[in-house]
Structures are given as C-alpha cells and as structure tokens.
Amino acid sequence: MWQIASLVLEHHPIKNYPPKGEHIVAFGDSLIVGIGAGSREKGFIPMLAKRLNITIINKGVSGDTTYDALFRLSKDVLDEKPDIVILLLGGNDILKQVPKEETFVNLHSIITRIQSRGAIVLLLGIRGGLLTDQYDDDFATLAKATGSLYVPNVLLGLIGNSALMSDEVHPNDKGYERIVDRVAPVLEGLIVAVPKTSATE
C-alpha cells in the first residue's frame, strides 16, 4: 500500500492531497466515453472502476474540445462535488487545429476551478499529434504548475498499433486495458490515502 501511495507524491506537491473522500468523476472527450470499445462495459472508465472495485461517474462527451468542456464544467463536474476528478482532454483540440496556447489556457482554467472546490485533479496526458508530438512537455509543465497528479501520455505505444486501436485515434478493448494499467496504480494511491473516517461516512 505504501508503495502505491508514494507514486502520488513522487514528482511535486499535489493540490488538495489527501482526498477527502472517494467520490470520483471522469471528465473529458471520447476517450472517457470509451469510443472504440466492444461494449459500454468495456470502455476505459468502466474497466478502471471494475479493476479497483469503485464507482466512477462518467462525464465524457465525444468531440469535446477544451473550450467545449469549460462550458459544461459547472453542471457536469462541480455540481457533483467530487473528491477526485480524472481529466482527459486535448485530442479534439489537435484535430480541430486549436492553437496549443489556447488549449493549455483552457486546461489550466478547468483544473484550477476544480481545485478551488477542494478536489484533486488526476491529469492524463496525450500525444499532441499522430506523427509529431506538439505538446511535448506541456502536460507535465501544466501538472507541476497546478499541483495536479499526472499520468504521462496514456496513448503511448497505442497510436499506430492496429492490434490496440479501433481507428486512428480510439483504442479497442485491449488498448483501453493498457490505459487502465497506467492509471489504476496512481488512482489506487489516491484512494488508499483517503482518511478512514471519510471513506466510511
């Protein structure tokens, strides 16, 4: 347990750590929805919830840019009063050629608004393009600047691998399992850090 929890604090201080409870919301685009999976139960978030035996509220919307997400942040996330928010956005900004600076300004705003309500943000990075990575270290820089927990490029090794992808940008079941493998230990580290009194209330 200690080794898992230590992953959370490995790189920089995490804002609002430890979490106050286990109310978790996943916020993002089609990768959060689970497009490309064989069934509704086989998407990334259902797989993650099953792996850790927890409940995760899925607030993914296919096609969302970071700008779109800002407009539904209050209703879909803040009104839920989460303790932990899994955040995965940016892919549609790339596809729609949104300037990188705008993407990360929007992400910064989303993160700080979530944190202002006392929740921890678990930021999931993505590759900034199919051929080249225009995002480079931007996700890591954002995570450090905001005190977000961070999992680098969750699509690493998936893009271009037909055995793991259902199309050019969406994983299949096996691909989503790879993402779960990367995210689950970090999320578990947060969950085991929840004060026992909060977890049982």
KEMAR-316668 format. One record per residue: residue number from 1; x, y, z of N, C-alpha, C in turn; residue in one letter. Coordinates in steps of 0.001 Angstrom, whole numbers, plus 500000, padded with zeros to 6 digits. Layout:
BEGIN
+-----+--------+--------+--------+--------+--------+--------+--------+--------+--------+------+
! pos !    n.u !    n.v !    n.w !   ca.u !   ca.v !   ca.w !    c.u !    c.v !    c.w ! code !
+-----+--------+--------+--------+--------+--------+--------+--------+--------+--------+------+
! NUM !      X !      Y !      Z !      X !      Y !      Z !      X !      Y !      Z !    A !
...
+-----+--------+--------+--------+--------+--------+--------+--------+--------+--------+------+
//
This chain:
BEGIN
+-----+--------+--------+--------+--------+--------+--------+--------+--------+--------+------+
! pos !    n.u !    n.v !    n.w !   ca.u !   ca.v !   ca.w !    c.u !    c.v !    c.w ! code !
+-----+--------+--------+--------+--------+--------+--------+--------+--------+--------+------+
!   1 ! 500825 ! 498792 ! 500000 ! 500000 ! 500000 ! 500000 ! 500862 ! 501262 ! 500000 !    M !
!   2 ! 501913 ! 501278 ! 500833 ! 502760 ! 502466 ! 500912 ! 503406 ! 502761 ! 499581 !    W !
!   3 ! 503857 ! 501714 ! 498857 ! 504496 ! 501916 ! 497570 ! 503535 ! 502521 ! 496576 !    Q !
!   4 ! 502287 ! 502064 ! 496577 ! 501278 ! 502624 ! 495677 ! 501017 ! 504083 ! 496016 !    I !
!   5 ! 500821 ! 504375 ! 497291 ! 500531 ! 505743 ! 497705 ! 501692 ! 506679 ! 497408 !    A !
!   6 ! 502921 ! 506164 ! 497496 ! 504082 ! 507022 ! 497269 ! 504180 ! 507501 ! 495832 !    S !
!   7 ! 503549 ! 506782 ! 494890 ! 503534 ! 507211 ! 493497 ! 502871 ! 508568 ! 493344 !    L !
!   8 ! 501904 ! 508834 ! 494203 ! 501135 ! 510069 ! 494116 ! 502014 ! 511294 ! 494346 !    V !
!   9 ! 502953 ! 511205 ! 495259 ! 503740 ! 512362 ! 495673 ! 505165 ! 512342 ! 495120 !    L !
!  10 ! 505378 ! 511559 ! 494085 ! 506741 ! 511310 ! 493619 ! 507391 ! 512552 ! 493007 !    E !
!  11 ! 506645 ! 513364 ! 492269 ! 507258 ! 514420 ! 491470 ! 507063 ! 515836 ! 492009 !    H !
!  12 ! 505881 ! 516158 ! 492502 ! 505623 ! 517504 ! 493010 ! 504433 ! 517475 ! 493965 !    H !
!  13 ! 504286 ! 518497 ! 494810 ! 503146 ! 518525 ! 495740 ! 501809 ! 518514 ! 494993 !    P !
!  14 ! 500846 ! 517772 ! 495519 ! 499538 ! 517643 ! 494886 ! 498521 ! 518501 ! 495626 !    I !
!  15 ! 497876 ! 519379 ! 494905 ! 496867 ! 520269 ! 495488 ! 495698 ! 519461 ! 496050 !    K !
!  16 ! 495303 ! 519751 ! 497280 ! 494170 ! 519135 ! 497976 ! 494420 ! 517676 ! 498392 !    N !
!  17 ! 495692 ! 517272 ! 498399 ! 496030 ! 515925 ! 498859 ! 496149 ! 515901 ! 500382 !    Y !
!  18 ! 495658 ! 514870 ! 501050 ! 494970 ! 513695 ! 500518 ! 493508 ! 513997 ! 500190 !    P !
!  19 ! 492887 ! 513178 ! 499358 ! 491482 ! 513417 ! 499019 ! 490588 ! 513259 ! 500239 !    P !
!  20 ! 489494 ! 514013 ! 500237 ! 488576 ! 513976 ! 501373 ! 487671 ! 512743 ! 501348 !    K !
!  21 ! 487509 ! 512163 ! 500166 ! 486627 ! 511011 ! 500028 ! 486881 ! 510297 ! 498721 !    G !
!  22 ! 485947 ! 509444 ! 498331 ! 486117 ! 508598 ! 497155 ! 485084 ! 508880 ! 496076 !    E !
!  23 ! 484516 ! 510086 ! 496077 ! 483555 ! 510451 ! 495032 ! 484354 ! 510912 ! 493818 !    H !
!  24 ! 484312 ! 510129 ! 492741 ! 485191 ! 510332 ! 491595 ! 484378 ! 510623 ! 490339 !    I !
!  25 ! 484808 ! 511653 ! 489602 ! 484200 ! 511995 ! 488316 ! 485282 ! 511928 ! 487246 !    V !
!  26 ! 484956 ! 511316 ! 486106 ! 485844 ! 511312 ! 484942 ! 485301 ! 512317 ! 483931 !    A !
!  27 ! 486120 ! 513275 ! 483541 ! 485683 ! 514391 ! 482697 ! 486563 ! 514452 ! 481456 !    F !
!  28 ! 485932 ! 514459 ! 480289 ! 486731 ! 514518 ! 479084 ! 485944 ! 514252 ! 477815 !    G !
!  29 ! 486640 ! 513688 ! 476837 ! 486078 ! 513516 ! 475497 ! 485767 ! 512051 ! 475209 !    D !
!  30 ! 485916 ! 511647 ! 473940 ! 485519 ! 510298 ! 473537 ! 486362 ! 509202 ! 474170 !    S !
!  31 ! 487571 ! 509521 ! 474621 ! 488381 ! 508520 ! 475306 ! 487794 ! 508192 ! 476679 !    L !
!  32 ! 487202 ! 509200 ! 477320 ! 486486 ! 508963 ! 478577 ! 485180 ! 508213 ! 478298 !    I !
!  33 ! 484494 ! 508575 ! 477212 ! 483264 ! 507872 ! 476829 ! 483560 ! 506396 ! 476583 !    V !
!  34 ! 484716 ! 506130 ! 475948 ! 485090 ! 504758 ! 475628 ! 484804 ! 504375 ! 474196 !    G !
!  35 ! 484763 ! 505368 ! 473291 ! 484530 ! 505085 ! 471875 ! 485610 ! 504131 ! 471361 !    I !
!  36 ! 485175 ! 503109 ! 470638 ! 486093 ! 502105 ! 470118 ! 486067 ! 500806 ! 470892 !    G !
!  37 ! 485515 ! 500857 ! 472105 ! 485418 ! 499643 ! 472923 ! 484325 ! 498730 ! 472374 !    A !
!  38 ! 484420 ! 497446 ! 472714 ! 483474 ! 496476 ! 472199 ! 482072 ! 496603 ! 472771 !    G !
!  39 ! 481958 ! 497207 ! 473954 ! 480665 ! 497401 ! 474590 ! 480771 ! 498530 ! 475604 !    S !
!  40 ! 479639 ! 498935 ! 476131 ! 479622 ! 500018 ! 477124 ! 480425 ! 499631 ! 478361 !    R !
!  41 ! 480439 ! 498345 ! 478693 ! 481165 ! 497879 ! 479873 ! 482664 ! 497779 ! 479632 !    E !
!  42 ! 483089 ! 497872 ! 478373 ! 484493 ! 497671 ! 478035 ! 485261 ! 498980 ! 477826 !    K !
!  43 ! 484632 ! 500117 ! 478044 ! 485338 ! 501384 ! 477903 ! 486354 ! 501587 ! 479019 !    G !
!  44 ! 487191 ! 502600 ! 478854 ! 488260 ! 502885 ! 479803 ! 487754 ! 503067 ! 481229 !    F !
!  45 ! 486742 ! 503885 ! 481422 ! 486265 ! 504182 ! 482771 ! 485586 ! 502972 ! 483423 !    I !
!  46 ! 484689 ! 502250 ! 482736 ! 484145 ! 501034 ! 483354 ! 485218 ! 500014 ! 483702 !    P !
!  47 ! 486231 ! 499882 ! 482839 ! 487329 ! 498949 ! 483127 ! 488099 ! 499373 ! 484368 !    M !
!  48 ! 488363 ! 500677 ! 484471 ! 489095 ! 501213 ! 485612 ! 488305 ! 501017 ! 486901 !    L !
!  49 ! 487003 ! 501307 ! 486834 ! 486149 ! 501144 ! 488012 ! 486100 ! 499687 ! 488460 !    A !
!  50 ! 486009 ! 498776 ! 487501 ! 485962 ! 497350 ! 487830 ! 487289 ! 496889 ! 488415 !    K !
!  51 ! 488395 ! 497357 ! 487840 ! 489724 ! 496944 ! 488317 ! 489913 ! 497300 ! 489796 !    R !
!  52 ! 489441 ! 498502 ! 490178 ! 489659 ! 498987 ! 491538 ! 488445 ! 498787 ! 492448 !    L !
!  53 ! 487369 ! 498220 ! 491883 ! 486145 ! 497983 ! 492651 ! 485621 ! 499273 ! 493274 !    N !
!  54 ! 485488 ! 500295 ! 492426 ! 484999 ! 501596 ! 492858 ! 483932 ! 502087 ! 491890 !    I !
!  55 ! 483297 ! 503201 ! 492235 ! 482333 ! 503853 ! 491347 ! 482960 ! 505112 ! 490769 !    T !
!  56 ! 482869 ! 505283 ! 489455 ! 483350 ! 506484 ! 488787 ! 482220 ! 507027 ! 487920 !    I !
!  57 ! 481850 ! 508259 ! 488127 ! 480813 ! 508900 ! 487324 ! 481435 ! 509346 ! 486008 !    I !
!  58 ! 480880 ! 508881 ! 484897 ! 481436 ! 509170 ! 483577 ! 480776 ! 510399 ! 482974 !    N !
!  59 ! 481559 ! 511459 ! 482815 ! 481087 ! 512699 ! 482205 ! 481883 ! 513011 ! 480938 !    K !
!  60 ! 482081 ! 511985 ! 480125 ! 482731 ! 512178 ! 478841 ! 481726 ! 512557 ! 477769 !    G !
!  61 ! 482140 ! 513417 ! 476843 ! 481314 ! 513795 ! 475695 ! 482183 ! 513725 ! 474445 !    V !
!  62 ! 481779 ! 512911 ! 473489 ! 482559 ! 512753 ! 472264 ! 482633 ! 514075 ! 471504 !    S !
!  63 ! 483817 ! 514375 ! 471011 ! 484010 ! 515580 ! 470212 ! 484349 ! 516819 ! 470994 !    G !
!  64 ! 484327 ! 516738 ! 472307 ! 484585 ! 517932 ! 473125 ! 486021 ! 518429 ! 472966 !    D !
!  65 ! 486146 ! 519725 ! 472749 ! 487428 ! 520400 ! 472879 ! 487546 ! 520910 ! 474313 !    T !
!  66 ! 488690 ! 521455 ! 474656 ! 488842 ! 522041 ! 475988 ! 487886 ! 523221 ! 476165 !    T !
!  67 ! 487631 ! 523941 ! 475095 ! 486694 ! 525078 ! 475134 ! 485280 ! 524588 ! 475430 !    Y !
!  68 ! 484858 ! 523514 ! 474740 ! 483531 ! 522935 ! 474991 ! 483405 ! 522474 ! 476441 !    D !
!  69 ! 484450 ! 521855 ! 476930 ! 484423 ! 521313 ! 478288 ! 484268 ! 522400 ! 479333 !    A !
!  70 ! 484851 ! 523554 ! 479080 ! 484712 ! 524669 ! 480014 ! 483252 ! 525036 ! 480234 !    L !
!  71 ! 482443 ! 524940 ! 479170 ! 481051 ! 525353 ! 479261 ! 480185 ! 524386 ! 480062 !    F !
!  72 ! 480593 ! 523140 ! 480168 ! 479793 ! 522176 ! 480936 ! 480468 ! 521779 ! 482241 !    R !
!  73 ! 481542 ! 522448 ! 482576 ! 482284 ! 522097 ! 483785 ! 481432 ! 522220 ! 485039 !    L !
!  74 ! 480716 ! 523300 ! 485178 ! 479917 ! 523510 ! 486396 ! 478863 ! 522430 ! 486571 !    S !
!  75 ! 478083 ! 522185 ! 485517 ! 476979 ! 521227 ! 485613 ! 477479 ! 519797 ! 485751 !    K !
!  76 ! 478465 ! 519427 ! 484934 ! 478876 ! 518023 ! 484873 ! 479898 ! 517629 ! 485934 !    D !
!  77 ! 480641 ! 518601 ! 486459 ! 481689 ! 518257 ! 487418 ! 481493 ! 518960 ! 488760 !    V !
!  78 ! 481511 ! 520271 ! 488764 ! 481483 ! 521000 ! 490033 ! 480216 ! 520728 ! 490829 !    L !
!  79 ! 479077 ! 520619 ! 490143 ! 477819 ! 520340 ! 490845 ! 477794 ! 518945 ! 491462 !    D !
!  80 ! 478670 ! 518066 ! 490993 ! 478764 ! 516711 ! 491550 ! 479535 ! 516690 ! 492877 !    E !
!  81 ! 480234 ! 517780 ! 493181 ! 481047 ! 517895 ! 494394 ! 482010 ! 516713 ! 494545 !    K !
!  82 ! 482846 ! 516490 ! 493530 ! 483748 ! 515341 ! 493578 ! 484915 ! 515553 ! 494531 !    P !
!  83 ! 485515 ! 514454 ! 494936 ! 486761 ! 514480 ! 495702 ! 487965 ! 514323 ! 494778 !    D !
!  84 ! 487762 ! 513587 ! 493685 ! 488812 ! 513327 ! 492696 ! 488201 ! 513474 ! 491310 !    I !
!  85 ! 488915 ! 514165 ! 490419 ! 488461 ! 514300 ! 489037 ! 489549 ! 513785 ! 488102 !    V !
!  86 ! 489183 ! 512798 ! 487286 ! 490073 ! 512302 ! 486235 ! 489830 ! 513178 ! 485003 !    I !
!  87 ! 490866 ! 513815 ! 484494 ! 490719 ! 514783 ! 483405 ! 491498 ! 514323 ! 482181 !    L !
!  88 ! 490783 ! 514145 ! 481064 ! 491417 ! 513708 ! 479818 ! 490819 ! 514496 ! 478655 !    L !
!  89 ! 491551 ! 515499 ! 478212 ! 491111 ! 516385 ! 477126 ! 492319 ! 516801 ! 476286 !    L !
!  90 ! 492032 ! 517302 ! 475086 ! 493080 ! 517844 ! 474232 ! 493136 ! 517230 ! 472854 !    G !
!  91 ! 492653 ! 515991 ! 472720 ! 492716 ! 515327 ! 471423 ! 491919 ! 516034 ! 470347 !    G !
!  92 ! 490741 ! 516513 ! 470686 ! 489916 ! 517198 ! 469691 ! 490447 ! 518599 ! 469374 !    N !
!  93 ! 491164 ! 519188 ! 470319 ! 491841 ! 520456 ! 470025 ! 492860 ! 520252 ! 468910 !    D !
!  94 ! 493560 ! 519109 ! 468961 ! 494532 ! 518797 ! 467914 ! 493828 ! 518616 ! 466579 !    I !
!  95 ! 492774 ! 517807 ! 466581 ! 492063 ! 517504 ! 465342 ! 491435 ! 518757 ! 464727 !    L !
!  96 ! 491018 ! 519701 ! 465581 ! 490380 ! 520930 ! 465097 ! 491364 ! 522084 ! 464988 !    K !
!  97 ! 492645 ! 521777 ! 465150 ! 493736 ! 522739 ! 464979 ! 493597 ! 523967 ! 465884 !    Q !
!  98 ! 493178 ! 523710 ! 467109 ! 493136 ! 524775 ! 468111 ! 494573 ! 525120 ! 468495 !    V !
!  99 ! 494935 ! 526393 ! 468560 ! 496298 ! 526759 ! 468964 ! 496652 ! 526145 ! 470313 !    P !
! 100 ! 497866 ! 525636 ! 470412 ! 498306 ! 524964 ! 471631 ! 498157 ! 525866 ! 472851 !    K !
! 101 ! 498472 ! 527144 ! 472710 ! 498386 ! 528068 ! 473841 ! 496957 ! 528135 ! 474375 !    E !
! 102 ! 495977 ! 528143 ! 473463 ! 494573 ! 528191 ! 473872 ! 494173 ! 526912 ! 474602 !    E !
! 103 ! 494624 ! 525785 ! 474095 ! 494325 ! 524502 ! 474728 ! 494781 ! 524482 ! 476173 !    T !
! 104 ! 495998 ! 524922 ! 476418 ! 496539 ! 524809 ! 477771 ! 496050 ! 525924 ! 478698 !    F !
! 105 ! 495640 ! 527053 ! 478147 ! 494956 ! 528058 ! 478963 ! 493621 ! 527498 ! 479441 !    V !
! 106 ! 492901 ! 526838 ! 478540 ! 491613 ! 526242 ! 478904 ! 491789 ! 525138 ! 479950 !    N !
! 107 ! 492783 ! 524285 ! 479743 ! 493037 ! 523222 ! 480713 ! 493408 ! 523787 ! 482075 !    L !
! 108 ! 494206 ! 524829 ! 482084 ! 494591 ! 525467 ! 483348 ! 493356 ! 525991 ! 484073 !    H !
! 109 ! 492450 ! 526606 ! 483333 ! 491222 ! 527128 ! 483927 ! 490351 ! 526001 ! 484486 !    S !
! 110 ! 490208 ! 524928 ! 483724 ! 489417 ! 523782 ! 484182 ! 489998 ! 523209 ! 485475 !    I !
! 111 ! 491292 ! 523024 ! 485480 ! 491955 ! 522427 ! 486649 ! 491803 ! 523306 ! 487885 !    I !
! 112 ! 492088 ! 524582 ! 487757 ! 492044 ! 525453 ! 488935 ! 490622 ! 525633 ! 489461 !    T !
! 113 ! 489643 ! 525612 ! 488589 ! 488254 ! 525703 ! 489052 ! 487863 ! 524445 ! 489829 !    R !
! 114 ! 488308 ! 523301 ! 489365 ! 488040 ! 522056 ! 490084 ! 488734 ! 522077 ! 491444 !    I !
! 115 ! 489977 ! 522481 ! 491442 ! 490751 ! 522510 ! 492686 ! 490182 ! 523507 ! 493689 !    Q !
! 116 ! 489582 ! 524579 ! 493192 ! 489015 ! 525591 ! 494096 ! 487860 ! 525040 ! 494917 !    S !
! 117 ! 487299 ! 523911 ! 494463 ! 486216 ! 523246 ! 495197 ! 486741 ! 522143 ! 496117 !    R !
! 118 ! 488061 ! 522022 ! 496202 ! 488648 ! 521070 ! 497137 ! 488960 ! 519705 ! 496574 !    G !
! 119 ! 488808 ! 519521 ! 495268 ! 489052 ! 518215 ! 494658 ! 490487 ! 518094 ! 494139 !    A !
! 120 ! 490948 ! 516870 ! 494047 ! 492232 ! 516556 ! 493415 ! 491999 ! 516299 ! 491936 !    I !
! 121 ! 492883 ! 516811 ! 491087 ! 492816 ! 516550 ! 489654 ! 493867 ! 515520 ! 489277 !    V !
! 122 ! 493419 ! 514452 ! 488635 ! 494304 ! 513451 ! 488054 ! 494329 ! 513709 ! 486549 !    L !
! 123 ! 495372 ! 514371 ! 486085 ! 495500 ! 514789 ! 484693 ! 496145 ! 513680 ! 483867 !    L !
! 124 ! 495476 ! 513303 ! 482782 ! 496005 ! 512279 ! 481890 ! 496510 ! 512945 ! 480617 !    L !
! 125 ! 497766 ! 512757 ! 480327 ! 498356 ! 513366 ! 479143 ! 498088 ! 512542 ! 477897 !    G !
! 126 ! 498156 ! 513207 ! 476733 ! 498009 ! 512531 ! 475451 ! 499085 ! 513019 ! 474502 !    I !
! 127 ! 499274 ! 512305 ! 473433 ! 500219 ! 512707 ! 472400 ! 499626 ! 513858 ! 471608 !    R !
! 128 ! 500412 ! 514871 ! 471324 ! 499931 ! 516049 ! 470615 ! 500016 ! 515953 ! 469120 !    G !
! 129 ! 499500 ! 514866 ! 468547 ! 499506 ! 514691 ! 467098 ! 499797 ! 513254 ! 466727 !    G !
! 130 ! 499375 ! 512842 ! 465537 ! 499562 ! 511465 ! 465105 ! 501003 ! 511181 ! 464701 !    L !
! 131 ! 501668 ! 512175 ! 464123 ! 503024 ! 511976 ! 463631 ! 504076 ! 512615 ! 464533 !    L !
! 132 ! 503799 ! 513818 ! 464988 ! 504711 ! 514508 ! 465894 ! 503963 ! 514933 ! 467144 !    T !
! 133 ! 504692 ! 515115 ! 468226 ! 504067 ! 515473 ! 469495 ! 504273 ! 516956 ! 469765 !    D !
! 134 ! 503294 ! 517772 ! 469330 ! 503418 ! 519209 ! 469518 ! 503237 ! 519622 ! 470971 !    Q !
! 135 ! 502721 ! 518717 ! 471809 ! 502532 ! 519054 ! 473212 ! 503794 ! 518838 ! 474040 !    Y !
! 136 ! 504678 ! 517953 ! 473570 ! 505950 ! 517706 ! 474234 ! 505782 ! 517639 ! 475752 !    D !
! 137 ! 506389 ! 518590 ! 476448 ! 506346 ! 518573 ! 477913 ! 505256 ! 519478 ! 478497 !    D !
! 138 ! 504332 ! 519951 ! 477640 ! 503336 ! 520917 ! 478112 ! 502428 ! 520352 ! 479194 !    D !
! 139 ! 502039 ! 519091 ! 479062 ! 501189 ! 518485 ! 480083 ! 501924 ! 518387 ! 481418 !    F !
! 140 ! 503180 ! 517973 ! 481370 ! 503960 ! 517863 ! 482602 ! 504140 ! 519225 ! 483260 !    A !
! 141 ! 504384 ! 520247 ! 482447 ! 504534 ! 521604 ! 482970 ! 503243 ! 522077 ! 483617 !    T !
! 142 ! 502119 ! 521800 ! 482961 ! 500808 ! 522181 ! 483497 ! 500539 ! 521474 ! 484820 !    L !
! 143 ! 500835 ! 520192 ! 484875 ! 500601 ! 519429 ! 486109 ! 501403 ! 520009 ! 487266 !    A !
! 144 ! 502656 ! 520323 ! 487026 ! 503505 ! 520868 ! 488085 ! 503033 ! 522246 ! 488511 !    K !
! 145 ! 502646 ! 523084 ! 487546 ! 502217 ! 524449 ! 487845 ! 500928 ! 524483 ! 488658 !    A !
! 146 ! 500048 ! 523504 ! 488431 ! 498750 ! 523499 ! 489107 ! 498705 ! 522548 ! 490306 !    T !
! 147 ! 499739 ! 521753 ! 490484 ! 499705 ! 520771 ! 491561 ! 498750 ! 519633 ! 491279 !    G !
! 148 ! 498679 ! 519243 ! 490002 ! 497828 ! 518115 ! 489612 ! 498621 ! 516821 ! 489614 !    S !
! 149 ! 497965 ! 515742 ! 489963 ! 498559 ! 514428 ! 489786 ! 498574 ! 514135 ! 488293 !    L !
! 150 ! 499623 ! 513466 ! 487797 ! 499803 ! 513387 ! 486351 ! 500242 ! 512003 ! 485908 !    Y !
! 151 ! 499573 ! 511503 ! 484863 ! 499992 ! 510284 ! 484182 ! 500362 ! 510677 ! 482752 !    V !
! 152 ! 501622 ! 510554 ! 482361 ! 502044 ! 510974 ! 481016 ! 501398 ! 510138 ! 479921 !    P !
! 153 ! 501292 ! 510741 ! 478758 ! 500808 ! 510142 ! 477514 ! 500204 ! 508745 ! 477663 !    N !
! 154 ! 498924 ! 508707 ! 477974 ! 498259 ! 507419 ! 478191 ! 498094 ! 506630 ! 476895 !    V !
! 155 ! 498331 ! 507271 ! 475748 ! 498235 ! 506593 ! 474456 ! 499592 ! 506105 ! 473949 !    L !
! 156 ! 500618 ! 506193 ! 474786 ! 501957 ! 505774 ! 474389 ! 501959 ! 504306 ! 473957 !    L !
! 157 ! 502460 ! 504051 ! 472743 ! 502531 ! 502691 ! 472233 ! 501243 ! 502179 ! 471620 !    G !
! 158 ! 500177 ! 502980 ! 471686 ! 498889 ! 502557 ! 471127 ! 498681 ! 503100 ! 469712 !    L !
! 159 ! 498932 ! 504405 ! 469527 ! 498714 ! 505038 ! 468227 ! 499550 ! 504331 ! 467161 !    I !
! 160 ! 498879 ! 503914 ! 466097 ! 499568 ! 503239 ! 465009 ! 499652 ! 501733 ! 465160 !    G !
! 161 ! 499247 ! 501209 ! 466310 ! 499266 ! 499767 ! 466545 ! 497858 ! 499218 ! 466333 !    N !
! 162 ! 497636 ! 498584 ! 465193 ! 496292 ! 498121 ! 464837 ! 495749 ! 497080 ! 465805 !    S !
! 163 ! 496636 ! 496410 ! 466518 ! 496183 ! 495410 ! 467487 ! 495561 ! 496046 ! 468719 !    A !
! 164 ! 495842 ! 497339 ! 468934 ! 495364 ! 498031 ! 470125 ! 494404 ! 499179 ! 469824 !    L !
! 165 ! 494173 ! 499464 ! 468543 ! 493348 ! 500614 ! 468164 ! 492154 ! 500175 ! 467324 !    M !
! 166 ! 491002 ! 500832 ! 467543 ! 489821 ! 500564 ! 466729 ! 489792 ! 501459 ! 465498 !    S !
! 167 ! 490438 ! 502623 ! 465583 ! 490627 ! 503527 ! 464453 ! 491892 ! 504336 ! 464737 !    D !
! 168 ! 492093 ! 505426 ! 464033 ! 493341 ! 506174 ! 464187 ! 493511 ! 506808 ! 465560 !    E !
! 169 ! 492408 ! 507118 ! 466232 ! 492526 ! 507868 ! 467492 ! 491897 ! 507185 ! 468703 !    V !
! 170 ! 491128 ! 506115 ! 468490 ! 490441 ! 505461 ! 469605 ! 490949 ! 504036 ! 469815 !    H !
! 171 ! 491305 ! 503688 ! 471043 ! 491736 ! 502314 ! 471334 ! 490579 ! 501320 ! 471210 !    P !
! 172 ! 490935 ! 500053 ! 471078 ! 489958 ! 498983 ! 471226 ! 490030 ! 498477 ! 472670 !    N !
! 173 ! 489373 ! 497357 ! 472941 ! 489357 ! 496857 ! 474323 ! 490763 ! 496628 ! 474872 !    D !
! 174 ! 491618 ! 496029 ! 474053 ! 492987 ! 495764 ! 474506 ! 493751 ! 497067 ! 474748 !    K !
! 175 ! 493494 ! 498063 ! 473901 ! 494148 ! 499352 ! 474079 ! 493700 ! 500053 ! 475345 !    G !
! 176 ! 492407 ! 499998 ! 475613 ! 491898 ! 500611 ! 476846 ! 492445 ! 499899 ! 478085 !    Y !
! 177 ! 492661 ! 498600 ! 477971 ! 493269 ! 497874 ! 479092 ! 494661 ! 498420 ! 479379 !    E !
! 178 ! 495399 ! 498782 ! 478340 ! 496733 ! 499357 ! 478525 ! 496639 ! 500689 ! 479280 !    R !
! 179 ! 495635 ! 501484 ! 478934 ! 495455 ! 502765 ! 479631 ! 495119 ! 502514 ! 481101 !    I !
! 180 ! 494240 ! 501550 ! 481356 ! 493889 ! 501208 ! 482727 ! 495129 ! 500779 ! 483506 !    V !
! 181 ! 496003 ! 500011 ! 482866 ! 497234 ! 499571 ! 483524 ! 498065 ! 500759 ! 484008 !    D !
! 182 ! 498041 ! 501858 ! 483258 ! 498840 ! 503033 ! 483598 ! 498171 ! 503905 ! 484662 !    R !
! 183 ! 496865 ! 503973 ! 484616 ! 496141 ! 504880 ! 485501 ! 495782 ! 504241 ! 486837 !    V !
! 184 ! 495458 ! 502967 ! 486829 ! 494944 ! 502299 ! 488036 ! 495871 ! 502418 ! 489245 !    A !
! 185 ! 497178 ! 502180 ! 489116 ! 498031 ! 502273 ! 490313 ! 498057 ! 503669 ! 490925 !    P !
! 186 ! 497976 ! 504693 ! 490075 ! 498009 ! 506067 ! 490571 ! 496696 ! 506408 ! 491266 !    V !
! 187 ! 495582 ! 506045 ! 490648 ! 494285 ! 506299 ! 491273 ! 494147 ! 505507 ! 492564 !    L !
! 188 ! 494650 ! 504295 ! 492587 ! 494602 ! 503493 ! 493806 ! 495397 ! 504169 ! 494921 !    E !
! 189 ! 496516 ! 504797 ! 494546 ! 497300 ! 505533 ! 495524 ! 496511 ! 506644 ! 496175 !    G !
! 190 ! 495646 ! 507295 ! 495410 ! 494780 ! 508329 ! 495982 ! 493740 ! 507719 ! 496913 !    L !
! 191 ! 493146 ! 506642 ! 496469 ! 492064 ! 506033 ! 497246 ! 492549 ! 505537 ! 498600 !    I !
! 192 ! 493730 ! 504906 ! 498635 ! 494225 ! 504390 ! 499917 ! 494637 ! 505522 ! 500860 !    V !
! 193 ! 494786 ! 506731 ! 500301 ! 495176 ! 507880 ! 501136 ! 493980 ! 508587 ! 501748 !    A !
! 194 ! 492748 ! 508215 ! 501339 ! 491551 ! 508843 ! 501908 ! 491470 ! 508513 ! 503400 !    V !
! 195 ! 491309 ! 509530 ! 504248 ! 491169 ! 509256 ! 505679 ! 490044 ! 508249 ! 505931 !    P !
! 196 ! 490271 ! 507323 ! 506822 ! 489325 ! 506244 ! 507062 ! 487962 ! 506747 ! 507473 !    K !
! 197 ! 487924 ! 507826 ! 508254 ! 486621 ! 508353 ! 508683 ! 485831 ! 508852 ! 507491 !    T !
! 198 ! 486508 ! 509473 ! 506499 ! 485819 ! 509958 ! 505297 ! 485321 ! 508815 ! 504450 !    S !
! 199 ! 486137 ! 507776 ! 504330 ! 485782 ! 506648 ! 503469 ! 484557 ! 505900 ! 503984 !    A !
! 200 ! 484307 ! 505948 ! 505291 ! 483200 ! 505177 ! 505863 ! 481968 ! 506009 ! 506163 !    T !
! 201 ! 482066 ! 507328 ! 505987 ! 480914 ! 508169 ! 506310 ! 479809 ! 508016 ! 505279 !    E !
+-----+--------+--------+--------+--------+--------+--------+--------+--------+--------+------+
//
